[in-house]
Amino acid sequence: MKMTVRKIAEAAGVSPAAVSLVLNDKPGVRPELRTQITDLLLQNGYSIRKKEEAAQKRILYLYYRDPSWTPYMRNEFSTRVMEGVEHACRQKQYSLSIANASYETLNQILEDARNTNCDGIVFLGTEYKHRDYHRFENFPIPLVVVDRVFSGCSVNCFNVDGEMGCYQALSHLKELGHTNIGYVTSQQEYGTHLDTEINFIHMLEKLELPFQKEFLYHLDYFQKDLQKNFLELLSQRSSLPTAIVAGNDIMAAAVVFALIQKGLKVPEDISVVGFDDSNVCHMTSPAMTSVHISAERLGELSIERLHYLMTSGTHDVQRTYLGTSLSLRGTTAPPRKD
C-alpha cells in the first residue's frame, strides 16, 4: 500500500514540509536527508518533479566503428563502457543520445552536436586508428575520449592502466615459477594495445624476466580464424614458452583452442592469461585467468569528468588511467617439470 506524504515524513523523522521540498526538487533539505526521503518516495511510487527539461544536460555517446572490423573481433567492452555512461547519466539526470560514427560521418556528427546544444561528448576511440587528433583538440563542447591515447594532444582521455595489468599478470606467472613467457597481440592497431605491448616488455625487465623475441606473436586480427593463425605462427618457431599473456580475451581464447588442437594441455603444458576479464573467459575449458578491467567504471568516470568540465567552466586537460586486478581461474599453473 502506498504511503502518504505524512507517513513518509514520520518514517524519515522529518516534517511533511521537508518531504514536499524533496518531492518538488526544491532546496532546503540536507543532502543525506534528501537521499533518504527520495528513496522512500520512489519506493512508494512517487516521481520527483524535476526542474524543467531546458536545464537538463545533454550527453552524446559517440562510438567510432572501423568498417573493416567484424562482429567476432568485438567483445562486450564497448557495451560495458556504455552501461557505465548510462548509469552515471541516470544518476545525474542527464539525457543521453547514442550514435555510431565512421571516418566519413564523424565530422558531420560532431558538427551536428555543436548545432544542437549538446553539452558533452564521450568518444569511444577503441577502433579509431587515424592520427588527425587535432579535430578533437580545443573542441567547443566538453569532450572525453575513452580507450585511446591522443599523444601530444590536449584532449581529456580515460584509459586502462595496461602497465599495472601486465605487471599483475607477469607477477602471478613468475610466482608460479615461469620465466619463459610469451605475448600475443595484434598486427593491427586498436585501443591502447600498442602501449600494452610496450608495457609487457617493460614489466618483464622490471620483474627481471627475460624478453625473448621468438615468444612475441602478432596475430592478423582481421583474419577470422585466429586459432589457425596462431598455429601457423607456432609452426615457424623452434620452441614454445611455458606461459602466454594475450592482449585481450578473444586472442587468449584462440591461443587456448590452438594449443589444445596442437595436443598440448592448458595449463599443464602452457599457462594462458587473457586481458579484459570478459565473458569469453568462460568459453574455454578450463575457464581463463584474465586481467580484470572495469569498463563500466571507465564510462562512469568519463561522465564525472564531463560534469566537472560543464559545471566549472574550466578547460584543463586530464589523463586518467584506471587500475586493474587479476581474476584467477583455471588456465594458469606452475610450469611442467621435465
C-alpha positions, 0 to 999 in steps of 0.5 A: 500500500502506498504511503502518504506524504505524512507517513513518509515524513514520520518514517524519515523523522522529518516534517511533511514540509521537508518531504514536499521540498524533496518531492518538488526538487526544491532546496532546503533539505540536507543532502543525506536527508534528501537521499533518504526521503527520495528513496522512500518516495520512489519506493512508494511510487512517487516521481520527483518533479524535476526542474524543467527539461531546458536545464537538463544536460545533454550527453552524446555517446559517440562510438567510432566503428572501423568498417573493416572490423567484424562482429567476432573481433568485438567483445562486450567492452564497448557495451560495458563502457556504455552501461557505465555512461548510462548509469552515471547519466541516470544518476545525474539526470542527464539525457543521453543520445547514442550514435555510431560514427565512421571516418566519413560521418564523424565530422558531420556528427560532431558538427551536428552536436555543436548545432544542437546544444549538446553539452558533452561528448564521450568518444569511444576511440577503441577502433579509431586508428587515424592520427588527425587528433587535432579535430578533437583538440580545443573542441567547443563542447566538453569532450572525453575520449575513452580507450585511446591515447591522443599523444601530444594532444590536449584532449581529456582521455580515460584509459586502462592502466595496461602497465599495472595489468601486465605487471599483475599478470607477469607477477602471478606467472613468475610466482608460479615459477615461469620465466619463459613467457610469451605475448600475443597481440595484434598486427593491427592497431586498436585501443591502447594495445600498442602501449600494452605491448610496450608495457609487457616488455617493460614489466618483464625487465622490471620483474627481471624476466627475460624478453625473448623475441621468438615468444612475441606473436602478432596475430592478423586480427582481421583474419577470422580464424585466429586459432589457425593463425596462431598455429601457423605462427607456432609452426615457424618457431623452434620452441614454445614458452611455458606461459602466454599473456594475450592482449585481450580475451578473444586472442587468449581464447584462440591461443587456448583452442590452438594449443589444445588442437596442437595436443598440448594441455592448458595449463599443464603444458602452457599457462594462458592469461587473457586481458579484459576479464570478459565473458569469453573467459568462460568459453574455454575449458578450463575457464581463463585467468584474465586481467580484470578491467572495469569498463563500466567504471571507465564510462562512469568516470568519463561522465564525472569528468564531463560534469566537472568540465560543464559545471566549472567552466574550466578547460584543463586537460586530464589523463586518467588511467584506471587500475586493474586486478587479476581474476584467477581461474583455471588456465594458469599453473606452475610450469611442467617439470621435465 
